[in-house]
C-alpha cells in the first residue's frame, strides 16, 4: 500500500502512570526484598547513588525515580523497571530485561543491552542510543522524542505503535523487522542498514529521498557508481 490516508494518531501513544510517590534512599534501605536472587525495590528516589542497585545481579524497580545515576560497568545487574522515571542518567552498558510505563529523559544509553527485552508504554526524551542492542526486542507504544539513534542493532525487532518525534536515525539495522504502525514521519533524519522490508512503517513524502539508496539496495537494484562507466563496453 504505497499511498495511505492517515487517521491520527497513526501510532497509539504510550500509556504512562502518574509521577511515582517515592521516599529517600536512606529511609528505604532496609526495606528491600530479595527473593530467588532478585532484589525488589519499590518507591525509592535514587539521586546520584547507584550502589544499592549495583550490589545485586538482578533488580526489579517499581515506582522509583532515578536521577544523575551511572548504571553499567564491570558489575551491571539485569534491570526490570515498572512505572519508573530516569532523569539525566548514564545507562551505558546497562542491561534491561523489561521496561513498562517508564519515562527516560536526558540519558545516555551507549552500548546498552536491551536485546530480547520488552518495552511497553515507554517514552525516551532527549536520549542518545549509540551502539545500543535491540535485537529480538519487543516494543509496544514507545516514543523516541528528540533522541539520537546511531548504529542501533534492531535485528528481528517486533515493534507496534512506535513513533520517532524529532529524532535522528543513523545506520539503524532493521533487518527482519516485524512492525505495525511505526511512525517515522517526525524523524529529522533517516538512515538504515540491513533493511529487508518495512511493512508497517510510514514516512512522509519528503523523506523518501533520504531512503532512496537503502530501498534500492534492499530491492536488489544495482546502481552504477558515478565516474565508473568504461567507454566501449556496451552492445555493438
ABEGO torsion letter per residue (X at the ends): XABBBBBOBABBBBBBBBBBBBBBAAAAAAABBBBGGBBBBBGBBBBGBAAAAAABABBBBBGBBBBGBBBEEABBBBBBBBGBBBBGBBABGBBBABBBGBBBBGBBABGBBABGBBBBGBBBBGBBBBGBBABGBBBBGBBBBGBBBBGBBABGBBBBGBBBBGBBBBGBBABGBBBBGBBAAABABBBBBGBBBABGBBBBAAAAAAAAAAAAAAAGBBBBBBGABBBGABBX
